[in-house]
Amino acid sequence: MSGLPAAVRTVECAVADFSSIARGKIVGRADFDAMRGCKLPSVVFGVTLTGGEPETVFGPLLPAAYGDLHLEPDLSTAVPVPGREDRVSVVCEPTGLLPDARRFSPRAALRRVLQRLADAGLRATVAPELEFFLVERTAEGGLRPAAVPGRSGAREHALEIASLERTAQFAPYFDALFDACAVQRLPVTGHAHESAAGQYEVNFAPGEPLAMADAVWRFKRLARETAVRQGFLATFLAKPFLDQPGTGMHWHFSLQDTTSGRNIFSQPDGQASPRLAHFIAGLQRDAAGALALFAPYDHTFDRMNCGDASPTTADWGGDDRSVAFRLPPASPANRRVENRLPGGDANPYLTVAATLGLGLLGMERADEPLPEAPALPRSLGAALDALGDSMALREVLGDALVDLYVALKRHESAERNAVADPRQGWDFVHLTEQA
């Protein structure tokens, strides 16, 4: 038996692919207990965001016969589905059919990185900051900031940065969203109007990396579902408005010694330790390839290429929001690195796995920060080239996952670039509700 509460009649088996969308099935309690999870066709893991099936995937990487995989549940992640007392949602990972189906799982990749940290006597604490927009579609197929729910027609026409009044007008949305977060035990701590029209930021409490990646993945779904119920859209599209700042997913990272609990980025006298510099250097060395994970669509590079405090080099520094790897003001116990490269459309598991994995490699090699910050790729194609060539990221994530990711992203890019107006005809059509 699964050990789930007796009132549970159905179980939502949810699995993360490379997108932000939860895939899976809703199965009856008896079937879930009998199968210890459920089955799902392997084709789900090899199609693009739009359902495309790259020839380089089926046969070379995944079975061409679309055989079933088993979704193995992590019962520690079982949480109620908001509004359904008889249903729980459980995060799963794919197993079976292949020699090791988990090699294609972003969540499993993060677990492997965390095991490497543990083997080195370390554990990580992370805290995400997640930005998104509340929008509605225009008759012309574009986007604009959402009108306030109700009959007033009130909406934001120009930037109202940090506006408590505009934020309060969307209180029914945020109240419903945070109620749902409480049901699913997501540690959100606050929200505010951000630096673009219709843009908001939600902060999370620091926590264990796998749990926080789960939390961000689940939060994005709750944010979208709650908005649809209230008559507008929540989107993590990286750059919905070219003349406004884009959508970031900033992550704060610190490392602790598992025996003492001491932050290894600080020395006993409170000064920064050499290991902090080594961690940053590891990120710098392979930032070009990691950018394909942090900026997963052609559209995401609109955020990188149009400024607005989005880094264009793998630089680092103190309290400077224009750098890629920022060191926020903090006490020695809380000294940390903020990775400011990921867009709101990035996969949280791959983002955390790549950051911790590259940082760990930098510490193992005792890398020193580069005297001149490397320029970052300015297109998805260039970033995918760098990812495919990165021995470090292949070591961190595995060859199979890197090869599958590159194949899917190249197929999406080709499809998008075949459209006459890629932003209007592909980005706004597909990414607005799925990024």
Secondary structure, 3 states (H helix, E strand, C coil): CCCCCCCCCEEEEEEECCCCCEEEEEEEHHHHHHHCCEEEEHHHHCCCCCCCCCCCCECCCECCCCCEEEEEECHHHCEEECCEEEEEEEEEEEECCCCCHHHHCHHHHHHHHHHHHHHCCEEEEEEEEEEEEEEEECCCCCEEECECCCCCCCECCCCCCCCHHHHHHCHHHHHHHHHHHHHCCCCEEEEEECCCCCEEEEEECCECHHHHHHHHHHHHHHHHHHHHHCCCEEECCCCCCCCCCCCEEEEEEEEEECCCCCECCECCCCCECHHHHHHHHHHHHCHHHHHHHHCCCCCHHHHHHCCCCCCCECCEECCCCCCCEECCCCCHHHCCEEECCCECCCCHHHHHHHHHHHHHHHHHHCCCCCCCCCECCCCHHHHHHHHHHCHHHHHHHCHHHHHHHHHHHHHHHHHHHCCCCHHHHHHHHHHCCCC
